Amino acid sequence: MTADLYDIVAQFAIDDVPQTISPLGEGLINDTYIVRTPGDSHDYVLQRINHHIFTDVEGLQRNIMAVTSHLRRKLEAEGADDIDRKVLTFVPVKNSNRSYYFDGENYWRVMLFIPRAYTYNEINPRYSRFAGETFGRFQSMLVDIPCQLTESIPDFHNMEFRLQQFRQAIVEDKAGRLDGVREVSDDLLRRADDMCLAERLHREGKLPKRICHCDTKVNNMMFDEDGKVLCVIDLDTVMPSYIFSDYGDFLRTGANTGAEDDPDLSRVGLDMDIFKAFTEGYLSTASQFLTPVEVENLPYAAALFPYMQAVRFFTDYLNGDTYYKIAYPDHNLVRTRAQVKLLQSVEENMPAMKQFIASQLASLGKTC
């Protein structure tokens, strides 16, 4: 396999001959490698794109190139320094403008390795505020991108689509599990209409779609050696969506006091310190472009994403565990119950969340 990787790298417009190619990181979707070159030359990152998940590789790469080019122009206009460390740079295929190479079986891309840059997995108020500020700024810089991006994963955060899958799973009951868990099914269906608010507001022309990251984890930011945020990475899911995608999904994963699949529901709840830190950071950079409808429904976004994930886990449970990997037979059911418990905690904290958001807007000289 190693020799093949050298052949793949040779297809890209790289002047230096790689010395070594070795695995990089622990990504779950794409295979990633660090390409080391001699002396003071650039090092590179080689990735095999998982085209089973990202089925439209052409559209995916067109999105990424449009976004990185736009961000680079914005940084240049601001007079930013060290721009190659503040936005990803992709290397074209030799004698081509294409940003990916197809070897007959797999799709590959190469980008510049960002030196002296670090990622963190730790969730605490400090990094959560950084995340809110960074992803809010990311959305803000892309508000005026002059092109239409495609959905790299169609209907990824479409609640109506997820409920359609859920209702089909109930009707089919492929694994014969429904009778034992109807209280879960009924609880999720009871909330269905309220949780489709975003799609209704969009159809009514009240809620715009923005360019969002759609995978707002702390480790999708890179920091420099002084602890300052350099750039946002992992751009595969950047696509049109509601701002709720970036706001709500971070809180679902980052502000959960328990694990996503915690069997002890007493440990699961909304960490209000993380909520406040992320929200403070997010509003500091995003409030300049957010509409009143978007701001008003940020607490709804915090509820939407544990609900959506509960529906997805439970749908897979009813279908016989065909999508998510499981460690034991009822794993998806345990995951569902944990997400519902998080959702209930969000609902209980709604008044406090709304009050905090209003106070942050007031401190910024804005109103809801």
Secondary structure by P-SEA (a helix, b strand, c coil): caaaaaaaaaaccccccccccccccccccbbbbbbbbccccccccccccccccccaaaaaaaaaaaaaaaaaaaaaaaccccccccbbbbbccccccccccccccccbbbbbbbccccccccccaaaaaaaaaaaaaaaaaaccccccccccccccccaaaaaaaaaaaaaacccccccccaaaaaaaaaaccccaaaaaaaaaccccccccccccccccbbbcccccccccccccccccccaaaaaaaaaacccccccccccccccccccaaaaaaaaaaaaacccccccaaaaaaaaaaaaaaaaaaaaaaaaaaaaccccccccccaaaaaaaaaaaaaaaaaaaaaaaaaaaaaaaaaaacccc
